Amino acid sequence: MNNKKWLILAWATSFCLILPALFLLAQSFAPDTELFDHLWETVLPDYIVNTLQLVSLVLIFSALFAIPVAWLVAMCDFPGKRYFQWLLMLPLAMPAYVVAYVYTDLFDFAGPIQRVLRALFQWDVAIGQHWFFEIRNVPGAAVMLALVLYPYLYLIARTAFLEQGAHLLQVSRSLGQSPWQSFKRVAVPLCRPAIVVGLVFIGAEALGDFATVHYFAVNTLTTAVYDSWLGHGSLSAAAKISILMLIGVMAILAVERWQRGRQRYYHKYTGQTALFHLSGWQAKGASAYCALLVFAGFILPALILLSYTLKSMSFNTDSQLGVVLLQTAWLAILAAVITTALAIIFSFTNRISRHASAALPSKLSSMSYMMPSTVLAIAVLIPMTLFEITLNDLWVWLGFDAPGLFLSGTVFALVFAFVVRFQAVANGTIESSFLAVSPSLDMAAKSMGKSNQQLLFSIHIPLIRKSISTAVLLVFIECMKELPAALLLRPFNFDTLATYVYQYVSDEQLEQAAFAAILIVLAGLYPVIRLTQTGERTT
């Protein structure tokens, strides 16, 4: 294909990926507003308040968890630093809803901690001698989400701190600033753009969470979308609530941009770090804080899941789990391969085309990553159901039997949603690799009469094969953990590991789902380790 055909292919593919968002916007203006008006007059304002509280607390807790340890690992020397720089990434492999289920079972009234306290202190519950904090509320849900989402901000902030180099902090110290003042007045302001990127991503993930807030009985906009569609069958009301969520994400970005104004930060990376050698109680405190995050976000939940698995032996008694594992694996592999292939098309088109618009398909296809999964599921359903209804009516008019739900009622809808949701993950990985390939290789291949297809398959793909495998792996893991979209779009009698775990835990049968949860965690460990190894090589 010539350059023009590659450009047409990239634009057509990108249009298909952003089509759900366009239909969602159009559906939000539909005249069917009876349910939405009722919700707005009754419970929706409370849902909005809960959502704002949840997202705000998740952002605060994530910042408190991630920024200090990112600074400690990047700029300080303390015992265990070389291990904590990758151990702090492990909670990424733990789905938030799994952590929520584990800690709820641990801290509930009938949990082991409260039972031990009542037995130890002989508390009499009947006369009010017993008090314990309640975990099933907005702050509790925020802590659960922050424990598994903070590594995103940690990774970004750590990289940003390392890129500042030694000279800025040396100047700060020469002006009489203490390490704390250097951190507060120099390091954090310079890292502000990177920190905001991490916080916005975490906020979008918290906004789209369904399982954790539903299990904690915290009503948010996500649960309103779920109930409007599955409970009341109103796609229009669900679309309107989804638009409110998208407006919330965009508002966070707009407020930060406005508050930042015309401020710009420039610095040159010197390849050096200004290490503060901690000793005494400071070194012990740094190690203890890092260890606490790793223990709370990964080690403790993993140990409890393992104990539940050994206790119930569910991996030997449930024959359905093997089928669910295979279904989840091939579904995730299919979505990962398609997503990576599209990312290669976008990046290669941008590389060979001289049109300024060649970079837009990749950027447009990445926009849906900021869309919460529940919102995305509704957005995918709208064009599919509209197309199915139109085709069914046409088929009946022609005298044939209606084909039924051949898109939205099948696995196709789930695969398409995964591709739309995680296209940005593959785009970022593949694009960075293409930028590392020297343009002189392209010119040499063209001078030898190679076509674009030969250039792609003979030169570029062999050179970026490691990034291709990384992109496939990252998308695969995201698909394995994805729950809201799978709950809304999965066909009847079709489960993924995430929905399998959710169904058992919803019935208060955590032990029966423990082994399935461990499989999800194990699937996420390898890419996390790969990611940390890549980060170590770059630093």
C-alpha positions in Angstrom: 0.0 0.0 0.0 1.1 3.5 -0.7 1.2 6.2 2.0 -2.3 7.4 1.2 -3.8 4.0 1.7 -2.1 3.6 5.0 -3.5 7.0 6.1 -7.0 6.0 5.0 -6.7 2.8 6.9 -5.5 4.5 10.1 -8.3 7.1 9.9 -11.0 4.5 9.3 -9.8 2.4 12.2 -9.6 5.4 14.5 -13.1 6.4 13.5 -14.4 3.0 14.5 -12.7 3.3 17.9 -14.1 6.7 18.7 -17.6 5.9 17.3 -18.9 4.7 20.7 -18.0 8.0 22.4 -19.8 10.0 19.6 -23.0 7.8 19.9 -22.8 8.2 23.7 -22.9 12.0 23.3 -25.8 11.8 20.9 -27.7 9.3 23.1 -27.5 11.7 26.0 -29.7 14.1 24.2 -32.4 11.5 23.6 -35.9 12.7 24.7 -36.5 9.7 27.0 -35.7 11.5 30.3 -38.4 10.1 32.7 -36.0 7.9 34.6 -33.2 10.4 34.6 -35.5 13.2 35.9 -36.7 10.9 38.7 -33.1 10.0 39.6 -32.1 13.7 39.6 -35.0 14.6 41.9 -34.3 11.8 44.4 -30.9 10.0 44.7 -28.6 11.4 41.9 -27.4 14.4 43.9 -26.3 12.1 46.7 -24.6 9.9 44.2 -22.7 12.8 42.8 -21.6 13.9 46.3 -20.4 10.3 47.1 -18.5 10.2 43.8 -16.8 13.5 44.5 -15.9 12.4 48.0 -14.6 9.0 46.8 -12.5 10.4 44.0 -11.1 13.2 46.2 -10.1 10.8 48.9 -8.5 8.4 46.5 -6.4 11.2 45.0 -5.4 12.4 48.5 -4.5 8.9 49.7 -2.7 8.0 46.5 -0.6 11.1 46.7 0.2 10.5 50.4 1.3 6.9 49.5 3.1 7.5 46.2 4.9 10.8 46.3 6.9 10.3 49.5 8.1 6.8 48.5 8.9 8.0 45.0 11.1 10.8 46.5 12.7 8.3 49.0 13.5 5.8 46.3 14.7 8.3 43.7 16.7 10.8 45.9 17.5 9.1 49.2 19.7 6.2 50.4 18.2 4.0 53.1 18.1 0.2 53.9 16.2 -1.9 51.4 16.0 0.8 48.7 17.1 -1.5 45.9 14.3 -3.9 46.7 11.6 -1.4 47.5 12.0 0.3 44.1 10.4 -2.7 42.5 8.4 -4.1 45.4 6.4 -0.9 45.6 5.0 -1.8 42.1 3.6 -5.2 43.1 0.1 -3.9 44.2 -0.5 -3.2 40.5 -1.0 -6.9 40.1 -3.8 -7.0 42.8 -7.3 -6.0 41.6 -8.9 -3.4 43.8 -12.1 -5.4 44.3 -10.0 -8.4 45.5 -8.2 -6.2 48.1 -11.6 -4.8 49.2 -13.0 -8.3 49.7 -10.0 -9.4 51.7 -9.9 -6.4 54.1 -13.7 -6.5 54.6 -13.5 -10.1 55.6 -10.6 -9.3 57.9 -12.0 -6.2 59.6 -15.8 -7.0 59.7 -17.6 -7.6 63.0 -17.3 -11.4 62.4 -13.7 -11.1 61.2 -10.7 -12.5 63.0 -9.4 -9.1 64.2 -12.6 -8.1 66.0 -13.1 -11.6 67.4 -9.6 -11.6 68.9 -10.1 -8.1 70.4 -13.4 -9.1 72.0 -11.9 -12.3 73.4 -8.8 -10.5 74.6 -10.5 -7.5 76.3 -13.7 -9.3 77.2 -15.9 -6.7 75.6 -19.6 -7.0 76.0 -21.2 -6.0 72.8 -24.7 -5.9 74.3 -23.8 -3.0 76.7 -21.8 -1.0 74.1 -18.3 -1.8 75.3 -17.2 -2.7 71.8 -16.3 -0.1 69.2 -14.4 -0.6 65.9 -14.1 1.5 62.8 -16.4 0.8 59.9 -14.6 -0.2 56.7 -17.7 -0.3 54.4 -18.0 3.4 53.7 -16.5 6.1 51.4 -13.2 6.5 53.2 -12.8 2.7 53.4 -13.4 2.3 49.7 -11.0 5.1 49.0 -8.2 3.5 51.0 -8.8 0.1 49.2 -8.6 1.8 45.8 -5.6 3.9 46.7 -3.6 0.8 47.9 -3.7 -0.7 44.4 -3.7 2.5 42.3 -0.8 4.4 43.9 1.9 2.5 41.9 0.8 4.4 38.8 1.7 7.7 40.4 4.7 6.2 42.1 6.2 5.1 38.8 5.6 8.5 37.1 6.7 10.6 40.1 9.9 8.5 40.6 10.9 8.9 37.0 10.2 12.7 37.2 12.3 13.0 40.4 15.2 11.2 38.7 15.1 13.4 35.7 15.6 16.5 37.7 19.2 15.7 38.3 21.5 16.7 41.1 22.3 20.3 40.3 18.8 21.7 41.1 18.9 20.3 44.6 22.5 21.3 45.1 21.6 24.9 44.4 18.6 24.6 46.8 20.9 23.2 49.5 23.5 25.9 48.9 20.8 28.5 49.6 20.2 27.1 53.0 17.2 24.9 52.3 16.7 21.7 54.3 16.0 18.4 52.5 12.3 18.8 53.4 12.3 22.4 52.0 14.1 21.2 48.9 11.4 18.6 48.4 8.5 20.9 49.0 9.7 24.0 47.2 11.8 22.6 44.3 11.2 18.9 43.6 7.4 18.7 43.8 6.7 21.9 41.8 9.0 20.7 39.0 7.3 17.4 39.0 3.8 18.9 39.0 2.9 18.1 35.4 3.9 14.4 35.8 2.1 14.2 39.2 -1.1 15.6 37.7 -1.0 13.0 34.9 -0.7 10.2 37.4 -3.5 11.7 39.6 -5.8 12.2 36.6 -5.4 8.6 35.6 -6.0 7.4 39.1 -9.0 9.6 39.4 -10.5 8.2 36.2 -9.9 4.6 37.5 -11.5 5.4 40.8 -14.4 7.1 39.0 -15.1 4.0 36.9 -14.7 1.4 39.7 -17.9 -0.6 40.3 -17.1 -3.8 42.3 -15.4 -2.1 45.3 -18.1 0.6 45.8 -20.9 -1.9 45.1 -19.5 -4.3 47.7 -19.1 -1.5 50.2 -22.6 -0.3 49.6 -21.4 3.1 48.4 -23.7 4.5 45.8 -21.8 6.5 43.1 -22.4 7.5 39.5 -20.9 4.2 38.4 -23.5 2.2 40.3 -26.2 4.6 38.9 -25.1 3.8 35.3 -25.2 0.1 36.1 -28.6 0.2 37.7 -30.1 2.4 35.0 -29.1 0.0 32.3 -29.5 -3.4 33.9 -32.0 -2.6 36.6 -34.3 -0.2 34.7 -33.4 -0.9 31.0 -33.0 2.8 30.2 -30.0 3.3 27.9 -30.8 7.0 27.6 -30.6 7.6 31.4 -27.4 5.6 31.6 -25.9 7.7 28.7 -26.8 10.9 30.5 -25.2 9.8 33.7 -22.2 8.6 31.8 -21.8 12.1 30.2 -21.8 13.5 33.8 -18.9 11.2 34.6 -17.0 12.3 31.4 -17.6 15.9 32.3 -16.1 15.3 35.7 -12.9 13.8 34.2 -12.6 16.7 31.8 -13.3 19.2 34.6 -10.3 17.9 36.6 -8.1 18.4 33.6 -9.5 21.9 32.9 -9.1 23.1 36.5 -5.5 22.0 36.7 -4.7 23.6 33.3 -6.4 26.9 34.4 -4.7 26.9 37.8 -1.3 26.2 36.3 -1.8 29.1 33.9 1.2 29.9 31.7 3.7 28.3 34.1 6.4 26.2 32.4 9.2 24.1 33.9 12.4 23.3 32.0 15.4 21.4 33.3 18.2 19.4 31.8 18.7 15.8 32.9 22.3 15.4 34.1 22.2 11.6 34.7 23.0 12.1 38.4 20.9 11.9 41.5 21.3 13.9 44.7 21.2 11.2 47.3 20.3 12.1 50.9 21.9 9.4 53.0 19.4 8.7 55.7 20.4 7.3 59.1 19.0 6.6 62.5 15.2 7.0 62.9 14.9 8.6 59.5 16.3 5.5 57.7 14.1 3.2 59.8 11.1 5.3 59.1 11.7 5.3 55.4 12.1 1.5 55.3 9.1 1.0 57.5 6.8 3.2 55.4 7.8 1.5 52.1 7.4 -1.9 53.8 4.0 -1.0 55.1 2.7 -0.1 51.7 4.0 -3.3 50.1 2.6 -5.4 53.0 -0.9 -3.7 52.9 -1.3 -3.5 49.2 0.1 -6.9 48.1 1.6 -9.3 50.7 -1.2 -9.5 53.2 -4.0 -9.8 50.6 -2.0 -12.5 48.7 -1.3 -14.5 51.9 -5.0 -14.4 52.9 -6.1 -15.5 49.4 -3.6 -18.3 49.6 -4.9 -19.4 53.0 -8.5 -19.3 51.7 -7.5 -21.4 48.7 -5.8 -24.1 50.8 -8.7 -24.1 53.2 -11.4 -24.5 50.6 -9.4 -26.4 48.0 -11.7 -24.7 45.4 -9.1 -25.3 42.7 -9.8 -29.0 43.0 -13.6 -29.0 43.4 -14.8 -26.4 40.9 -14.6 -27.8 37.4 -16.1 -24.6 35.9 -13.0 -22.6 36.9 -10.9 -24.3 34.2 -13.5 -23.3 31.5 -13.6 -19.7 32.9 -9.8 -19.5 32.8 -9.6 -20.6 29.2 -12.4 -18.2 28.2 -10.7 -15.3 29.9 -7.3 -16.2 28.4 -8.3 -16.4 24.8 -10.5 -13.4 25.1 -7.6 -11.3 26.6 -5.2 -12.7 24.0 -7.5 -11.8 21.1 -8.0 -8.3 22.4 -4.3 -7.8 23.1 -3.3 -9.0 19.6 -5.9 -6.8 17.8 -5.0 -3.8 20.0 -1.2 -4.1 19.3 -1.8 -4.7 15.6 -3.8 -1.4 15.4 -1.1 0.4 17.4 1.5 -0.7 14.8 -0.8 0.6 12.0 -1.1 4.0 13.7 2.6 4.4 14.5 3.8 3.2 11.1 1.3 5.5 9.3 2.5 8.4 11.3 6.1 7.5 10.4 5.8 7.2 6.7 3.2 9.9 6.0 4.1 13.5 5.4 0.6 14.8 6.3 0.3 16.7 9.5 -2.9 14.8 10.2 -1.1 11.4 10.3 -0.6 11.6 14.1 -4.3 12.3 14.9 -5.6 8.7 14.5 -3.4 7.5 17.2 -4.3 10.4 19.5 -8.0 10.0 18.9 -8.0 6.3 19.5 -6.2 6.9 22.8 -8.9 9.2 24.2 -11.2 6.4 25.4 -8.6 5.3 28.0 -9.8 8.2 30.2 -13.3 6.9 29.8 -14.4 4.8 32.9 -15.1 1.2 31.9 -18.8 1.4 32.9 -19.2 4.4 30.7 -17.4 2.7 27.8 -19.6 -0.3 28.1 -22.7 1.8 27.6 -21.0 3.7 24.8 -20.2 0.4 23.0 -23.8 -0.8 23.4 -25.4 2.2 21.8 -24.1 1.9 18.2 -24.2 -1.9 18.3 -27.9 -2.1 19.4 -28.9 0.7 16.9 -27.2 -1.2 14.1 -28.8 -4.5 15.2 -32.3 -3.0 15.5 -32.0 -1.4 12.1 -30.8 -4.6 10.4 -33.4 -6.7 12.2 -36.2 -4.4 11.0 -34.8 -4.5 7.4 -34.5 -8.3 7.5 -38.1 -8.7 8.7 -39.3 -6.2 6.0 -37.5 -8.4 3.4 -39.4 -11.4 4.6 -36.5 -13.2 6.5 -36.2 -14.2 10.1 -34.6 -11.5 12.3 -30.9 -12.4 13.1 -31.3 -11.1 16.7 -28.4 -9.8 18.8 -25.5 -11.0 16.7 -23.1 -8.2 18.0 -24.2 -7.0 21.4 -25.2 -10.4 22.5 -21.9 -12.1 21.7 -18.2 -12.0 22.7 -17.6 -9.5 19.9 -19.0 -6.7 22.0 -16.6 -7.6 24.8 -13.6 -7.8 22.6 -14.4 -4.5 20.9 -14.8 -2.8 24.3 -11.4 -4.1 25.4 -9.8 -2.9 22.2 -11.3 0.6 22.6 -10.5 0.8 26.3 -6.9 -0.3 26.1 -5.8 1.0 22.8 -3.9 3.8 24.5 -1.7 1.3 26.4 -0.6 -0.3 23.1 -0.2 3.0 21.3 2.2 4.4 23.9 4.3 1.3 24.0 4.6 0.9 20.2 5.0 4.6 19.4 8.0 5.0 21.8 9.7 2.0 20.0 9.1 3.4 16.6 10.7 6.7 17.7 13.8 4.8 18.7 14.3 3.4 15.2 16.7 5.5 13.1 15.0 7.2 10.0 18.2 6.3 8.1 17.0 2.7 8.0 13.8 3.7 6.2 15.8 5.7 3.7 18.2 2.9 3.1 15.3 0.4 2.5 13.5 2.9 0.2 16.7 3.3 -1.9 16.7 -0.4 -2.4 13.2 -0.4 -3.7 11.4 -1.8 -0.7 7.7 -1.2 -0.4 6.0 0.0 2.8 4.8 -3.5 3.6 8.4 -4.8 3.2 9.7 -1.9 5.3 7.2 -2.7 8.1 7.6 -6.5 8.2 11.3 -6.8 7.3 12.8 -4.0 9.3 10.5 -2.3 11.8 8.7 -5.3 13.3 11.9 -7.3 14.0 13.5 -4.2 15.6 10.5 -3.5 17.9 9.6 -7.1 18.6 10.3 -6.7 22.4 8.0 -3.7 22.6 5.3 -5.7 20.7 5.5 -8.5 23.2 5.3 -5.9 26.0 2.3 -4.2 24.5 0.5 -7.6 24.1 1.4 -8.5 27.7 0.2 -5.2 29.2 -3.1 -5.3 27.4 -3.6 -8.9 28.2 -3.2 -8.3 31.9 -5.6 -5.3 31.8 -8.2 -7.5 30.0 -7.8 -10.2 32.6 -8.6 -7.8 35.5 -11.3 -5.8 33.8 -14.7 -6.1 35.6 -17.2 -3.4 34.9 -17.2 -3.7 31.1 -17.3 -7.5 31.4 -20.3 -7.4 33.7 -22.3 -5.2 31.3 -21.3 -6.8 28.0 -20.6 -10.5 28.6 -23.0 -12.9 26.8 -25.3 -15.2 28.8 -23.5 -18.1 30.5 -20.1 -16.5 29.7 -17.8 -15.6 32.6 -14.3 -14.2 32.9 -12.1 -14.6 36.0 -13.1 -11.1 37.2 -16.9 -11.8 36.9 -16.4 -15.3 38.4 -14.8 -13.8 41.5 -17.4 -11.0 41.7 -20.3 -13.4 41.7 -18.9 -15.6 44.5 -18.0 -12.6 46.6 -21.4 -11.0 46.1 -22.8 -14.1 47.8 -20.3 -13.8 50.6 -18.4 -16.8 49.4 -14.9 -15.3 49.2 -13.1 -18.7 49.9 -14.7 -20.3 46.9 -13.3 -17.5 44.7 -9.9 -17.3 46.3 -8.1 -19.5 43.7 -9.6 -17.6 40.8 -8.4 -14.3 42.4 -4.9 -15.8 42.8 -4.9 -16.6 39.1 -5.7 -13.0 38.3 -2.9 -11.8 40.6 -0.4 -14.3 39.2 -1.2 -13.1 35.7 -0.4 -9.6 36.7 2.9 -10.3 38.4 5.0 -11.0 35.3 4.3 -7.7 33.5 4.8 -5.7 36.7 8.2 -7.3 37.1 9.0 -6.6 33.5 8.0 -3.0 34.0 10.1 -2.6 37.1 13.1 -4.1 35.3 12.7 -1.7 32.4 12.5 1.2 34.9 15.8 0.0 36.6 17.6 -0.1 33.2 16.5 3.4 32.4 17.8 4.8 35.7 
